[in-house]
């Protein structure tokens, strides 16, 4: 979970215009884990959602090129 929090902090710094959404995705993952959901699955879902959010800023750039 600490790695996810650090990842979210980094993404908030790189993409401040998505700060609110990133915080929301992180909180959703935390809430789901607290309710008994699989931690690895929720972490993967959170990261995927954030990557998708950022990918929408660069629709013609392959995901591998976006940091």
C-alpha positions as CSV (number, residue, x, y, z in Angstrom):
1,X,0.0,0.0,0.0
2,X,2.9,2.4,0.7
3,X,4.1,2.0,-2.8
4,X,0.6,3.0,-4.1
5,X,0.6,6.0,-1.9
6,X,4.0,7.1,-3.2
7,X,2.9,6.4,-6.8
8,X,-0.2,8.6,-6.3
9,X,1.9,11.4,-4.7
10,X,4.2,11.3,-7.8
11,X,1.3,11.4,-10.2
12,X,-0.3,14.3,-8.4
13,X,3.0,16.2,-8.8
14,X,3.3,15.4,-12.4
15,X,-0.4,15.9,-13.3
16,X,-1.7,18.5,-10.8
17,X,-4.8,19.1,-12.9
18,X,-5.8,15.4,-12.0
19,X,-5.1,15.7,-8.3
20,X,-8.7,15.4,-7.2
21,X,-9.3,12.3,-9.3
22,X,-6.1,10.7,-8.2
23,X,-7.0,11.2,-4.5
24,X,-10.5,9.8,-5.2
25,X,-9.0,6.7,-6.8
26,X,-6.6,6.2,-3.9
27,X,-9.4,6.6,-1.4
28,X,-11.6,4.2,-3.2
29,X,-8.8,1.6,-3.2
30,X,-8.3,2.1,0.6
31,X,-12.0,1.9,1.3
32,X,-12.4,-1.3,-0.7
33,X,-9.4,-2.9,1.0
34,X,-10.7,-2.0,4.4
35,X,-14.0,-3.7,3.4
36,X,-12.2,-6.9,2.6
37,X,-11.3,-6.6,-1.0
38,X,-8.0,-8.1,-2.3
39,X,-5.2,-5.5,-1.7
40,X,-3.2,-6.5,-4.9
41,X,-6.3,-6.3,-7.0
42,X,-7.4,-2.9,-5.7
43,X,-3.9,-1.6,-6.1
44,X,-3.9,-2.7,-9.7
45,X,-7.3,-1.2,-10.3
46,X,-6.2,2.1,-8.8
47,X,-3.0,2.3,-10.9
48,X,-4.9,1.3,-14.0
49,X,-7.5,4.0,-13.4
50,X,-4.9,6.6,-12.9
51,X,-3.0,5.5,-16.0
52,X,-6.2,5.6,-18.0
53,X,-6.9,9.1,-16.7
54,X,-3.5,10.3,-17.8
55,X,-3.7,8.4,-21.1
56,X,-6.8,10.5,-22.0
57,X,-4.5,13.6,-21.9
58,X,-2.3,12.0,-24.6
59,X,-4.7,9.9,-26.8
60,X,-2.2,9.5,-29.7
61,X,0.8,8.5,-27.5
62,X,1.4,4.9,-26.6
63,X,1.0,4.2,-22.9
64,X,4.7,3.0,-22.7
65,X,5.9,6.6,-23.4
66,X,3.8,8.3,-20.7
67,X,5.5,8.5,-17.3
